[in-house]
Amino acid sequence: MKKLLVIGHTFPEPSTTAAGGRMMQILSLFSEDKFKITFVSTARASERTVDLSMLGIQTEKVVLNSDSFDVFVSQLKPTVVLFDRYITEEQFGWRVAEHCPDALRILDTEDLHFLRKARQEAIKNNKDVAEANLFSETAKRELASILRSDLSLIISEVEMELLQDTFRVPKEILHYLPLWVETSSEEKTHRELPFEERRDFYTIGNLFHAPNVDAVLFLKKEIWPLIRKQLPDAQIHIYGEYAPQRIKELHAEKEGFLIKGWVEDASQVVSNAKVCLAPLRFGAGLKGKLLQAMTYGTPSVTTPIGAEGINGQYPYGGSIAESVPDFVEASVSLYMQKENWLKAQQNGYEIVRQRFQKESFSEAFKEKIKSLLLTINQHRKAHFLGQILVHQSLQSTKYMSKWISLKEQINTEKRG
């Protein structure tokens, strides 16, 4: 039987993060392809963690910098190993390469972390994100991880272009696999509430995630007061788990700015609201909240960063605003004008229908995995630089990890 080992940065929480939802989608593809799946992580499961055992997936907690993982992976003998974000590849990639050299090693980038961090730094320094310094230490680490892996999954077309055009990463080791929508918009249309029955603005997202925290603060300080001035009875509902105290303190009922926290069924929130607001000033990847809004027929107002990789050649399902006045004007217009709202809704449906249907990606992904498993030696020879990096750049990680492991062993013996 084919075996998949997933080394997760965390155990998936699809009800709190788009990353958790994406991981579940990837797991579903391997499950459909008859892989026996084992999911491990150094993190603890939380109350929001999905019960993977209900899906027939075995879970284990592994220890960082411990030779116990070597024993575990040698006994498991996985056919494919999927690393959840580059940091797990750094931590465990050398161990997998050493003890399971024939296993196909896949990196799921989620988004390009170096791109997100560079943009965050630009905003922090009052620069335009177009001036972000991409050639950072994080970029070196993440790009090295991509080159070491047999295949890297990229969630955004923009990031595919960036990796190939700016950093000259071979396209053969990259695979575009975005978020997708399994239920077609046509099936949902008849169930969606009409314009007249929709109420309020909303935004949603993991409030531990820096771009979302910044967006909520930006909404509160600069955007919402101007919207509220034109729509004095309007409210905005902020949904998301793991809100820091500074976000919780923004709750102000008199201003219609309501911090709601985690919601169990996000689809109800999205399908009942009139407009989604996502003033993201930095970030990377695809924004799950915006695809979700389009799926449920809810127009959105966002920034060029928020819309990145979503609409392609199609009109956006709402408005893309580059300034605060434009953002406010678009938000009020969609909220008040039915004709604009309906047009935006249809644009969103079309984007989902044309660009993010599961069948557009699932079979191509399975065929890619099948092909690589049959030609892995030739593939690695064709991209030999990656093998050099496995041999050289991870040696420091390897011996540092062994040193930490030995130190812990000595300390344990002393305590005993």
C-alpha positions as CSV (number, residue, x, y, z in Angstrom):
1,M,0.0,0.0,0.0
2,K,1.2,3.5,-0.8
3,K,1.9,5.5,2.4
4,L,1.8,9.3,2.9
5,L,3.5,10.8,5.9
6,V,2.5,14.4,6.6
7,I,4.7,16.4,8.9
8,G,2.5,19.2,10.0
9,H,3.5,22.6,11.4
10,T,0.4,22.2,13.5
11,F,-2.5,19.7,13.5
12,P,-5.1,21.1,11.0
13,E,-7.9,23.4,12.2
14,P,-10.1,24.0,9.2
15,S,-12.7,25.9,11.2
16,T,-10.1,28.6,12.2
17,T,-7.6,28.9,9.4
18,A,-7.5,28.8,5.6
19,A,-4.3,26.8,6.0
20,G,-6.2,24.1,7.9
21,G,-8.8,24.0,5.2
22,R,-6.1,23.7,2.5
23,M,-4.4,20.8,4.4
24,M,-7.7,18.9,4.6
25,Q,-8.1,19.4,0.8
26,I,-4.6,17.9,0.2
27,L,-5.3,15.0,2.5
28,S,-8.5,14.3,0.6
29,L,-6.6,14.0,-2.7
30,F,-4.2,11.5,-1.3
31,S,-7.1,9.6,0.4
32,E,-8.9,9.4,-2.9
33,D,-5.7,8.0,-4.5
34,K,-5.7,5.2,-1.9
35,F,-2.8,6.3,0.2
36,K,-2.6,5.2,3.8
37,I,-2.0,8.5,5.7
38,T,-0.1,9.2,8.9
39,F,-0.1,12.8,10.2
40,V,2.5,13.9,12.7
41,S,3.4,17.2,14.3
42,T,5.5,18.6,17.1
43,A,2.6,20.8,18.1
44,R,-0.2,19.9,20.5
45,A,-3.7,19.3,19.3
46,S,-6.2,22.0,20.3
47,E,-10.0,22.0,20.8
48,R,-10.3,23.2,17.2
49,T,-8.2,20.4,15.8
50,V,-10.1,18.2,13.4
51,D,-10.4,14.6,14.4
52,L,-8.4,13.0,11.7
53,S,-9.0,9.5,13.0
54,M,-12.6,9.8,11.8
55,L,-11.2,10.0,8.3
56,G,-9.0,6.9,8.8
57,I,-5.8,9.0,9.3
58,Q,-3.4,7.9,12.0
59,T,-1.9,10.7,14.1
60,E,1.3,10.9,16.2
61,K,3.1,13.6,18.1
62,V,6.8,13.7,17.3
63,V,9.6,15.4,19.2
64,L,11.9,18.0,17.6
65,N,15.6,17.2,17.6
66,S,15.1,13.6,18.7
67,D,16.4,10.4,17.1
68,S,13.1,8.8,18.0
69,F,11.8,10.3,14.7
70,D,14.5,8.3,12.8
71,V,13.3,5.1,14.2
72,F,9.7,6.1,13.5
73,V,10.2,7.0,9.9
74,S,12.4,4.0,9.2
75,Q,9.7,1.7,10.4
76,L,6.9,3.5,8.6
77,K,8.8,3.6,5.2
78,P,6.5,6.2,3.6
79,T,6.2,6.4,-0.2
80,V,5.6,10.2,0.0
81,V,6.5,12.7,2.7
82,L,4.7,16.0,2.7
83,F,6.2,18.9,4.7
84,D,3.8,21.5,5.9
85,R,5.7,24.8,5.3
86,Y,9.4,25.2,4.8
87,I,10.2,25.2,8.6
88,T,9.2,21.6,8.9
89,E,11.3,20.6,5.9
90,E,14.3,22.3,7.6
91,Q,13.6,20.4,10.8
92,F,12.9,17.0,9.4
93,G,13.9,17.0,5.7
94,W,17.5,15.7,6.4
95,R,16.1,12.9,8.6
96,V,13.7,11.8,5.9
97,A,16.4,12.0,3.2
98,E,18.8,10.0,5.3
99,H,16.5,7.2,6.5
100,C,14.0,7.1,3.6
101,P,16.0,8.2,0.6
102,D,13.5,6.8,-1.9
103,A,10.5,8.6,-0.5
104,L,9.2,11.5,-2.6
105,R,9.6,14.7,-0.7
106,I,6.9,17.4,-1.2
107,L,6.8,20.8,0.3
108,D,3.5,22.6,0.7
109,T,4.5,26.2,1.0
110,E,1.0,27.4,2.1
111,D,2.1,30.8,1.0
112,L,5.6,32.2,0.4
113,H,6.6,33.3,3.9
114,F,9.5,35.4,2.7
115,L,7.1,37.4,0.5
116,R,4.6,38.0,3.3
117,K,7.4,39.0,5.7
118,A,9.0,41.3,3.2
119,R,5.7,43.1,2.6
120,Q,5.1,43.3,6.4
121,E,8.5,44.9,6.9
122,A,7.8,47.4,4.1
123,I,4.5,48.5,5.7
124,K,6.3,48.8,9.1
125,N,8.8,51.2,7.5
126,N,6.0,53.2,5.7
127,K,7.0,51.9,2.3
128,D,4.9,50.7,-0.6
129,V,4.8,46.9,-0.7
130,A,6.1,47.1,-4.2
131,E,9.4,48.3,-2.6
132,A,9.6,45.2,-0.3
133,N,13.0,43.6,-0.2
134,L,12.5,40.1,-1.3
135,F,16.1,39.1,-1.1
136,S,16.1,38.4,2.6
137,E,17.5,35.7,5.0
138,T,14.0,34.2,5.1
139,A,14.0,34.0,1.3
140,K,17.3,32.1,1.3
141,R,15.9,29.6,3.7
142,E,12.6,29.1,2.0
143,L,14.1,28.9,-1.5
144,A,16.7,26.4,-0.3
145,S,13.8,24.3,1.1
146,I,12.0,24.5,-2.3
147,L,15.2,23.5,-4.2
148,R,15.8,20.5,-1.8
149,S,12.3,19.2,-2.3
150,D,11.3,17.0,-5.2
151,L,8.1,19.1,-5.6
152,S,6.7,22.3,-4.1
153,L,3.0,23.1,-4.0
154,I,2.3,26.7,-4.8
155,I,-1.1,28.2,-4.0
156,S,-1.0,31.4,-6.1
157,E,-0.3,32.0,-9.8
158,V,1.5,35.2,-8.8
159,E,3.9,33.2,-6.6
160,M,4.5,30.7,-9.4
161,E,5.5,33.6,-11.6
162,L,7.7,35.2,-8.9
163,L,9.6,32.0,-8.2
164,Q,10.2,31.3,-11.9
165,D,10.9,34.8,-13.2
166,T,12.7,36.5,-10.3
167,F,14.4,33.5,-8.6
168,R,14.7,31.2,-11.6
169,V,13.3,28.2,-9.9
170,P,12.7,25.4,-12.4
171,K,9.0,25.0,-13.2
172,E,9.4,21.2,-13.1
173,I,9.8,21.3,-9.3
174,L,6.8,23.6,-8.8
175,H,3.1,22.6,-9.0
176,Y,0.2,25.1,-8.9
177,L,-2.4,23.8,-6.5
178,P,-4.7,26.6,-5.2
179,L,-7.6,26.4,-2.8
180,W,-10.7,25.1,-4.5
181,V,-14.4,25.0,-4.0
182,E,-16.1,21.6,-4.2
183,T,-19.8,22.8,-4.4
184,S,-20.5,24.7,-7.6
185,S,-21.9,28.2,-7.4
186,E,-24.9,27.2,-9.5
187,E,-25.9,24.7,-6.8
188,K,-25.7,27.4,-4.1
189,T,-27.4,30.3,-5.9
190,H,-30.9,29.3,-5.2
191,R,-30.2,29.0,-1.5
192,E,-28.5,32.4,-1.0
193,L,-30.3,35.2,0.7
194,P,-31.3,38.1,-1.7
195,F,-29.8,41.6,-1.3
196,E,-32.9,42.9,0.6
197,E,-32.4,40.2,3.4
198,R,-28.7,40.7,3.8
199,R,-27.4,42.7,6.7
200,D,-24.1,44.2,7.9
201,F,-20.5,44.1,7.0
202,Y,-18.1,41.4,8.2
203,T,-14.5,40.2,8.1
204,I,-13.2,36.8,9.2
205,G,-9.9,35.1,9.7
206,N,-7.4,33.7,12.2
207,L,-6.6,36.7,14.4
208,F,-3.3,35.3,15.4
209,H,-2.2,35.8,11.8
210,A,-0.3,39.2,11.5
211,P,-2.0,40.3,8.2
212,N,-5.4,39.8,9.7
213,V,-4.5,41.6,12.9
214,D,-3.2,44.6,10.9
215,A,-6.3,44.6,8.7
216,V,-8.7,44.8,11.7
217,L,-6.6,47.6,13.3
218,F,-6.6,49.4,9.9
219,L,-10.4,49.0,9.7
220,K,-11.0,50.3,13.1
221,K,-8.7,53.4,12.9
222,E,-9.0,54.6,9.3
223,I,-11.8,52.9,7.4
224,W,-14.8,52.1,9.6
225,P,-15.2,55.7,11.0
226,L,-15.7,57.0,7.5
227,I,-18.1,54.2,6.5
228,R,-20.1,54.7,9.7
229,K,-20.3,58.4,9.0
230,Q,-22.2,57.6,5.8
231,L,-24.1,54.6,7.2
232,P,-24.7,55.4,10.9
233,D,-26.8,52.3,11.5
234,A,-24.4,49.8,9.9
235,Q,-22.4,47.3,11.8
236,I,-19.3,45.3,11.1
237,H,-18.8,41.9,12.7
238,I,-15.3,40.6,13.2
239,Y,-15.0,36.8,13.4
240,G,-11.9,34.8,14.1
241,E,-10.2,32.6,16.7
242,Y,-7.0,33.5,18.8
243,A,-7.7,37.3,18.9
244,P,-5.0,39.1,21.0
245,Q,-6.1,41.4,23.7
246,R,-5.5,44.5,21.6
247,I,-8.1,43.2,19.1
248,K,-10.6,42.3,21.8
249,E,-10.3,45.8,23.2
250,L,-11.6,47.3,19.9
251,H,-15.1,46.0,20.5
252,A,-17.4,49.1,20.6
253,E,-21.1,48.5,20.3
254,K,-21.9,52.2,20.0
255,E,-19.7,52.4,16.9
256,G,-21.1,49.2,15.4
257,F,-17.6,47.6,15.6
258,L,-18.2,44.1,17.1
259,I,-15.6,41.6,17.9
260,K,-17.4,38.3,17.7
261,G,-14.6,35.7,18.0
262,W,-14.7,32.2,16.7
263,V,-17.8,31.0,14.8
264,E,-18.6,27.3,14.4
265,D,-20.4,27.6,11.1
266,A,-18.7,30.3,9.0
267,S,-21.0,29.7,6.1
268,Q,-24.0,31.1,8.0
269,V,-22.1,34.3,8.8
270,V,-21.0,34.7,5.2
271,S,-24.3,33.9,3.5
272,N,-26.2,36.3,5.8
273,A,-23.9,39.3,5.5
274,K,-24.1,41.9,2.8
275,V,-20.5,42.8,2.2
276,C,-17.1,41.3,3.2
277,L,-14.3,43.9,4.1
278,A,-10.7,42.7,3.8
279,P,-8.3,45.7,3.9
280,L,-5.2,43.6,3.8
281,R,-2.0,45.8,3.6
282,F,0.4,42.8,3.4
283,G,0.3,39.1,3.0
284,A,0.9,36.4,0.4
285,G,-0.9,33.3,-1.1
286,L,-4.6,33.1,-1.7
287,K,-7.1,34.7,0.7
288,G,-9.5,32.0,1.7
289,K,-12.0,34.5,3.2
290,L,-12.5,36.1,-0.2
291,L,-13.0,32.8,-2.1
292,Q,-15.4,31.8,0.6
293,A,-17.3,35.1,0.2
294,M,-17.6,34.6,-3.5
295,T,-18.8,31.0,-3.0
296,Y,-21.7,32.2,-0.9
297,G,-22.6,35.1,-3.1
298,T,-21.2,37.8,-0.9
299,P,-19.4,40.7,-2.6
300,S,-16.2,41.9,-1.0
301,V,-14.0,45.0,-0.9
302,T,-10.3,44.3,-0.6
303,T,-6.9,45.6,-1.6
304,P,-4.6,44.5,-4.5
305,I,-2.7,42.3,-1.9
306,G,-6.0,40.7,-0.9
307,A,-7.1,40.1,-4.4
308,E,-3.8,38.8,-5.6
309,G,-4.0,35.5,-7.5
310,I,-7.8,35.4,-7.3
311,N,-9.6,36.9,-10.3
312,G,-7.0,36.5,-13.1
313,Q,-8.6,37.9,-16.3
314,Y,-12.1,38.1,-14.8
315,P,-13.8,41.1,-13.2
316,Y,-13.4,40.9,-9.4
317,G,-16.4,39.8,-7.3
318,G,-16.6,43.2,-5.6
319,S,-14.1,46.0,-5.6
320,I,-10.3,46.3,-5.3
321,A,-9.3,49.6,-3.7
322,E,-5.9,51.1,-3.5
323,S,-6.7,54.0,-1.1
324,V,-8.8,54.6,2.0
325,P,-11.3,56.9,0.2
326,D,-11.7,54.4,-2.6
327,F,-12.2,51.6,-0.1
328,V,-14.9,53.5,1.8
329,E,-16.7,54.6,-1.4
330,A,-16.7,51.0,-2.8
331,S,-17.9,49.6,0.6
332,V,-20.8,52.1,0.8
333,S,-21.7,51.6,-2.9
334,L,-21.9,47.8,-2.6
335,Y,-23.9,48.0,0.6
336,M,-26.5,50.5,-0.7
337,Q,-26.8,49.8,-4.4
338,K,-28.5,46.6,-5.4
339,E,-27.4,46.7,-9.0
340,N,-23.7,47.0,-8.1
341,W,-24.1,44.3,-5.5
342,L,-25.8,41.8,-7.9
343,K,-23.1,42.4,-10.6
344,A,-20.4,41.8,-8.0
345,Q,-22.1,38.7,-6.9
346,Q,-22.2,37.3,-10.4
347,N,-18.6,38.2,-11.0
348,G,-17.7,36.2,-7.9
349,Y,-19.7,33.2,-9.0
350,E,-17.9,33.3,-12.4
351,I,-14.4,33.4,-10.8
352,V,-15.2,30.4,-8.6
353,R,-16.7,28.5,-11.5
354,Q,-13.9,29.2,-13.9
355,R,-10.8,29.2,-11.7
356,F,-11.4,27.3,-8.5
357,Q,-13.3,24.1,-9.1
358,K,-11.7,20.9,-7.6
359,E,-11.8,18.9,-10.9
360,S,-9.6,21.5,-12.5
361,F,-6.7,20.5,-10.3
362,S,-7.3,17.1,-8.6
363,E,-6.5,14.7,-11.4
364,A,-3.5,16.7,-12.6
365,F,-2.1,16.6,-9.1
366,K,-2.6,12.9,-8.8
367,E,-1.0,12.3,-12.2
368,K,2.0,14.5,-11.2
369,I,2.6,12.4,-8.0
370,K,2.2,9.1,-10.0
371,S,4.7,10.3,-12.6
372,L,7.3,11.5,-10.1
373,L,7.1,8.2,-8.2
374,L,7.9,6.4,-11.4
375,T,10.7,8.7,-12.5
376,I,12.2,10.0,-9.2
377,N,15.8,9.1,-9.9
378,Q,15.7,10.8,-13.3
379,H,13.9,13.8,-11.8
380,R,16.6,14.2,-9.1
381,K,19.4,13.9,-11.6
382,A,17.7,16.6,-13.8
383,H,17.6,18.9,-10.7
384,F,20.9,17.9,-9.1
385,L,21.3,21.3,-7.4
386,G,18.7,20.2,-4.9
387,Q,20.7,17.1,-4.1
388,I,23.7,19.2,-3.5
389,L,21.7,21.3,-1.1
390,V,20.4,18.2,0.7
391,H,24.0,17.1,1.1
392,Q,25.6,20.4,2.1
393,S,23.3,23.0,3.6
394,L,21.4,20.6,5.9
395,Q,24.6,19.2,7.4
396,S,24.7,22.1,9.9
397,T,21.0,21.5,10.7
398,K,21.7,17.8,11.1
399,Y,24.6,18.1,13.5
400,M,23.1,21.0,15.5
401,S,20.0,18.7,16.0
402,K,22.2,15.8,17.0
403,W,24.0,18.1,19.5
404,I,20.7,19.3,21.0
405,S,19.5,15.7,21.2
406,L,22.7,14.5,23.0
407,K,22.5,17.5,25.4
408,E,18.9,16.7,26.3
409,Q,19.9,13.0,26.9
410,I,22.8,14.1,29.2
411,N,20.5,16.4,31.1
412,T,17.9,13.7,31.5
413,E,20.5,11.3,32.8
414,K,21.8,13.9,35.3
415,R,18.3,14.6,36.6
416,G,17.8,10.8,36.9
